[in-house]
Amino acid sequence: MPATILRPTFFMENLTAQLTPNEDGEIVIRMPMPGDVPVQMVTVRDIGRAAARLLVEPGAIDGDAVEIAGDELSLDLVAAQAGEVFEVPARFETIPLEYLGDDEDLKAMFRWFAEGSSYRADLAQSRSLVAEVRDLRSWLVTQR
């Protein structure tokens, strides 16, 4: 049976809980990695659209696997865009891996992100698969 493996990148929805301004009216996005390392990301909606397209049109991509992303930004830029969209001060703050407790899988994921060699989605290919794939800014607008 033919199959295509759909490999999504970091979910933009993972940021949702951090988009609420704190008591000082500031958005602070915190993760255990450097703020200047680019991270590819995609919305859950776009993962569904890509999967639907591949079910209906299995030949939409060459090969048997595709990694998809709608944007690639450093977390410093993620925070800056969040601040612009929500019209509040915003910043990224690195936290230590120890904050993750005993979750070795989660620690391994953030180490992998921090190396800067994590996801390698082809953004043009993602857009050819899902024409309206959202970038971070357009997703943030839907979160206001």
Backbone bond lengths (Angstrom), bond angles and torsions (degrees), N, CA, C in turn:
res aa  C-N    CA-C-N  psi(-1)  N-CA   C-N-CA  omega(-1)  CA-C   N-CA-C  phi
1 M - - - 1.442 - - 1.534 108.25 -
2 P 1.325 117.23 127.30 1.471 119.77 178.68 1.531 110.82 -67.20
3 A 1.322 114.83 146.10 1.464 119.94 179.55 1.522 109.31 -147.83
4 T 1.312 115.14 152.14 1.459 121.55 173.37 1.523 107.86 -124.80
5 I 1.303 116.11 129.80 1.459 120.90 178.29 1.527 107.64 -89.66
6 L 1.311 114.91 122.89 1.462 121.47 178.79 1.523 107.54 -102.24
7 R 1.336 116.21 117.26 1.468 120.70 -176.41 1.531 109.31 -112.72
8 P 1.325 116.94 98.85 1.467 118.93 178.00 1.523 110.81 -76.75
9 T 1.310 114.71 154.01 1.457 121.43 176.52 1.534 108.92 -89.89
10 F 1.316 118.49 -162.54 1.465 123.96 -179.74 1.528 109.46 -56.04
11 F 1.316 116.89 132.52 1.472 120.91 -179.33 1.527 110.15 -78.83
12 M 1.315 117.15 127.09 1.466 120.48 175.19 1.524 110.64 -58.33
13 E 1.318 116.16 -32.35 1.467 120.66 -179.66 1.533 112.34 -61.29
14 N 1.338 118.12 -18.81 1.464 120.42 175.60 1.529 111.43 -64.28
15 L 1.313 117.18 -16.15 1.466 121.71 -179.78 1.523 112.86 -88.63
16 T 1.312 117.98 -14.60 1.466 122.64 -170.71 1.525 113.44 -50.37
17 A 1.308 118.14 -49.00 1.470 121.08 -176.41 1.524 112.17 -64.65
18 Q 1.331 117.70 -20.72 1.461 120.85 -177.12 1.529 113.32 -95.26
19 L 1.311 117.58 3.11 1.463 120.82 -177.43 1.518 113.67 -90.63
20 T 1.311 117.79 -4.16 1.463 121.44 177.85 1.532 108.25 -82.71
21 P 1.324 117.40 123.81 1.470 118.61 178.51 1.523 111.62 -59.50
22 N 1.328 116.23 144.81 1.463 121.55 178.74 1.531 110.22 -78.14
23 E 1.333 116.56 -172.80 1.470 121.15 -177.15 1.530 112.63 -62.36
24 D 1.331 117.07 -19.35 1.466 120.79 176.95 1.528 112.24 -91.60
25 G 1.337 116.57 3.58 1.464 120.80 -179.99 1.512 113.79 78.63
26 E 1.333 116.72 20.13 1.454 122.06 -175.78 1.530 110.50 -115.58
27 I 1.315 116.50 140.51 1.462 121.52 171.73 1.520 107.14 -87.79
28 V 1.333 115.96 126.36 1.462 121.04 176.56 1.525 107.57 -124.22
29 I 1.314 115.47 113.52 1.459 121.02 178.09 1.521 106.75 -96.58
30 R 1.327 116.30 123.91 1.469 122.11 -176.13 1.528 110.52 -122.45
31 M 1.316 114.81 129.68 1.466 121.13 174.13 1.514 108.64 -149.73
32 P 1.326 117.09 155.81 1.463 120.40 -179.83 1.528 113.26 -84.74
33 M 1.318 114.92 65.75 1.468 121.14 177.23 1.522 108.42 -162.41
34 P 1.310 117.97 164.76 1.464 120.27 179.41 1.526 111.76 -68.22
35 G 1.313 115.76 149.31 1.460 120.47 -179.06 1.511 114.99 -77.88
36 D 1.340 117.59 -12.17 1.464 119.75 -176.00 1.532 113.59 -100.77
37 V 1.324 117.68 5.42 1.464 121.27 179.87 1.529 109.16 -90.19
38 P 1.335 117.86 123.87 1.470 119.53 178.87 1.532 111.95 -65.69
39 V 1.323 115.22 140.86 1.462 122.22 177.24 1.524 107.89 -128.63
40 Q 1.320 116.12 128.33 1.465 119.62 174.62 1.511 108.24 -80.81
41 M 1.347 115.68 143.39 1.462 120.04 -176.99 1.520 110.60 -145.52
42 V 1.347 113.96 160.57 1.458 121.37 -177.58 1.526 108.34 -150.98
43 T 1.320 116.70 154.96 1.463 120.26 176.24 1.530 109.95 -87.94
44 V 1.303 115.54 153.43 1.458 121.12 176.85 1.526 109.95 -61.24
45 R 1.329 116.34 -38.58 1.467 120.83 177.86 1.525 110.96 -56.94
46 D 1.324 116.50 -42.41 1.462 119.99 -178.48 1.519 112.46 -72.57
47 I 1.324 117.36 -28.46 1.461 119.90 173.53 1.531 108.59 -63.22
48 G 1.326 116.58 -45.71 1.466 120.90 177.60 1.513 112.41 -61.16
49 R 1.320 116.44 -41.97 1.476 119.47 178.53 1.519 111.81 -64.16
50 A 1.338 116.16 -40.03 1.466 119.57 178.44 1.530 110.40 -65.09
51 A 1.333 116.36 -43.81 1.468 119.95 179.38 1.521 110.63 -62.38
52 A 1.323 117.27 -43.49 1.468 120.82 179.26 1.527 110.79 -61.55
53 R 1.314 115.76 -44.24 1.469 118.97 179.68 1.520 110.72 -61.73
54 L 1.319 117.73 -42.52 1.463 120.71 -179.07 1.526 112.31 -68.79
55 L 1.341 117.00 -30.56 1.470 119.63 175.88 1.522 111.07 -68.79
56 V 1.318 115.77 -41.02 1.469 120.94 -177.86 1.526 111.25 -79.73
57 E 1.312 115.50 -33.99 1.461 121.17 -175.42 1.534 109.56 -133.03
58 P 1.331 117.22 77.38 1.476 120.28 -175.25 1.526 114.20 -57.45
59 G 1.306 117.90 -25.15 1.472 121.01 -179.53 1.517 113.49 -88.71
60 A 1.329 118.08 14.85 1.468 121.16 -177.59 1.529 112.36 -65.96
61 I 1.311 117.39 -19.95 1.466 121.00 175.42 1.516 109.06 -130.16
62 D 1.310 116.48 157.66 1.458 121.45 172.10 1.527 107.57 -84.69
63 G 1.295 116.50 137.11 1.457 119.77 177.49 1.513 112.46 96.42
64 D 1.329 114.68 -175.04 1.462 119.76 -174.75 1.521 112.97 -114.15
65 A 1.350 117.30 9.24 1.463 120.82 178.38 1.522 109.30 -151.14
66 V 1.333 114.77 148.20 1.464 119.62 176.58 1.526 108.71 -146.89
67 E 1.311 114.67 134.09 1.466 121.50 174.77 1.531 105.75 -100.04
68 I 1.342 117.25 132.14 1.461 119.14 -175.31 1.530 111.19 -120.53
69 A 1.332 114.06 146.52 1.466 121.99 177.26 1.521 108.49 -152.88
70 G 1.324 114.99 151.11 1.460 120.35 176.25 1.511 112.52 -105.82
71 D 1.332 116.93 -15.55 1.462 120.63 -178.60 1.515 109.63 -160.06
72 E 1.313 115.36 163.10 1.465 122.43 174.66 1.517 107.31 -142.56
73 L 1.326 116.34 111.02 1.461 122.18 -176.98 1.522 109.92 -142.61
74 S 1.322 115.29 153.40 1.462 118.89 170.16 1.525 107.63 -74.28
75 L 1.317 116.67 160.86 1.460 119.60 179.18 1.528 111.68 -69.37
76 D 1.324 117.79 -25.99 1.466 120.25 172.13 1.527 109.67 -60.90
77 L 1.340 116.85 -43.13 1.466 120.90 178.82 1.524 111.96 -72.24
78 V 1.326 117.48 -33.03 1.470 120.97 174.76 1.524 109.16 -58.50
79 A 1.322 116.56 -48.23 1.463 120.64 179.52 1.526 110.84 -63.11
80 A 1.321 117.20 -42.89 1.471 120.21 179.69 1.527 111.09 -60.29
81 Q 1.335 116.72 -44.85 1.468 119.28 178.92 1.523 111.32 -65.31
82 A 1.327 117.43 -38.65 1.470 120.32 178.07 1.524 109.53 -61.08
83 G 1.316 117.02 -43.23 1.455 120.62 178.41 1.518 112.28 -61.78
84 E 1.319 116.74 -41.79 1.461 120.88 178.93 1.528 111.32 -64.46
85 V 1.310 116.99 -46.74 1.463 121.07 -177.31 1.528 111.33 -67.65
86 F 1.329 116.75 -42.84 1.470 120.47 -177.46 1.529 112.51 -87.86
87 E 1.343 115.64 -6.22 1.465 122.64 177.90 1.527 112.77 57.37
88 V 1.338 114.77 45.75 1.466 122.40 175.30 1.534 107.65 -139.44
89 P 1.325 117.44 160.35 1.463 118.26 173.75 1.532 109.85 -61.55
90 A 1.313 116.67 145.57 1.469 120.58 179.98 1.518 109.00 -149.84
91 R 1.326 114.49 149.41 1.462 119.75 178.30 1.526 109.42 -154.41
92 F 1.319 114.46 160.47 1.452 121.10 173.11 1.515 108.34 -102.28
93 E 1.322 116.08 143.50 1.463 122.29 179.01 1.520 108.86 -133.83
94 T 1.330 115.90 125.09 1.461 120.69 175.73 1.524 109.34 -76.81
95 I 1.317 115.85 134.86 1.463 120.42 174.65 1.531 108.11 -115.98
96 P 1.322 118.11 156.54 1.470 119.60 179.92 1.527 112.33 -70.94
97 L 1.315 115.59 149.99 1.470 120.66 176.99 1.525 111.86 -56.66
98 E 1.301 117.83 -29.76 1.458 121.61 -178.88 1.529 111.66 -60.14
99 Y 1.316 116.68 -22.28 1.462 121.47 177.88 1.535 110.88 -58.51
100 L 1.326 116.92 -24.44 1.464 122.10 -177.66 1.529 112.71 -82.20
101 G 1.317 117.05 0.43 1.465 120.44 177.15 1.516 112.40 67.67
102 D 1.326 115.90 -134.27 1.462 122.10 -176.04 1.527 113.38 -93.51
103 D 1.314 118.19 8.87 1.462 121.42 -176.54 1.537 109.77 -79.24
104 E 1.318 115.74 88.00 1.466 121.32 -176.31 1.529 112.45 -66.49
105 D 1.319 117.67 -32.23 1.467 120.28 177.70 1.519 110.64 -65.03
106 L 1.322 116.96 -45.28 1.457 121.20 179.07 1.531 110.63 -64.68
107 K 1.313 117.07 -40.32 1.465 120.66 176.94 1.534 110.44 -61.72
108 A 1.332 116.35 -42.79 1.463 120.44 179.26 1.526 110.71 -62.33
109 M 1.329 116.78 -39.48 1.462 119.96 179.13 1.529 110.66 -62.01
110 F 1.326 117.37 -46.37 1.459 119.76 -178.70 1.527 112.07 -69.68
111 R 1.326 118.09 -31.58 1.474 119.87 173.30 1.524 109.78 -62.77
112 W 1.332 114.97 -41.60 1.466 121.55 179.54 1.527 109.94 -63.50
113 F 1.337 117.60 -44.55 1.464 120.86 175.87 1.522 110.33 -58.52
114 A 1.327 117.02 -46.47 1.461 122.35 -174.51 1.526 112.63 -63.77
115 E 1.337 117.19 -27.52 1.460 120.60 178.10 1.524 111.87 -65.03
116 G 1.333 116.69 -21.27 1.458 120.22 -179.49 1.512 114.05 79.85
117 S 1.309 117.03 6.41 1.466 120.06 -179.22 1.519 111.11 -118.09
118 S 1.313 116.02 27.26 1.466 119.70 -174.84 1.525 110.81 -74.13
119 Y 1.292 117.51 -107.17 1.466 121.05 -174.73 1.524 111.42 -68.49
120 R 1.316 114.55 148.99 1.460 121.41 179.94 1.531 110.67 -136.71
121 A 1.314 116.33 43.74 1.464 119.26 178.95 1.522 109.71 -68.81
122 D 1.301 115.26 146.66 1.456 122.68 174.31 1.529 106.32 -90.15
123 L 1.341 117.50 108.73 1.470 120.70 -175.42 1.527 111.85 -61.80
124 A 1.331 117.78 -36.65 1.464 120.20 178.06 1.528 110.83 -65.71
125 Q 1.319 116.83 -39.79 1.463 120.00 177.64 1.526 110.26 -65.84
126 S 1.332 117.01 -39.70 1.467 120.35 177.15 1.529 110.04 -59.70
127 R 1.328 116.74 -42.60 1.467 120.70 179.90 1.529 112.30 -69.68
128 S 1.319 116.64 -28.95 1.465 118.15 176.87 1.526 110.46 -73.88
129 L 1.314 116.77 -28.19 1.461 121.47 178.51 1.524 111.19 -80.00
130 V 1.331 116.93 -42.62 1.469 123.17 178.75 1.530 106.37 -128.80
131 A 1.328 116.36 99.11 1.469 121.12 -172.52 1.526 113.00 -56.16
132 E 1.323 118.06 -37.93 1.464 120.89 -177.05 1.524 111.91 -101.27
133 V 1.329 118.04 31.48 1.464 120.02 179.49 1.533 107.92 -55.53
134 R 1.319 115.51 133.65 1.466 120.14 -174.83 1.529 112.00 -82.09
135 D 1.329 114.34 137.92 1.456 118.93 167.35 1.525 106.76 -87.58
136 L 1.316 117.37 174.97 1.468 119.96 -174.87 1.523 111.62 -60.81
137 R 1.321 117.26 -46.23 1.463 119.85 -177.16 1.527 111.72 -57.91
138 S 1.328 117.21 -45.47 1.476 118.65 -178.89 1.523 111.01 -68.06
139 W 1.332 118.31 -31.57 1.460 119.93 174.86 1.528 110.56 -70.14
140 L 1.317 118.06 -42.55 1.455 121.28 179.53 1.537 111.80 -57.81
141 V 1.320 116.35 -39.36 1.467 120.58 179.43 1.535 110.41 -58.23
142 T 1.319 117.01 -34.85 1.473 120.38 179.92 1.536 111.76 -75.18
143 Q 1.315 117.61 -12.14 1.470 121.59 -177.63 1.526 112.98 -95.60
144 R 1.319 117.34 -6.23 1.482 120.41 -178.43 1.489 111.64 -70.28
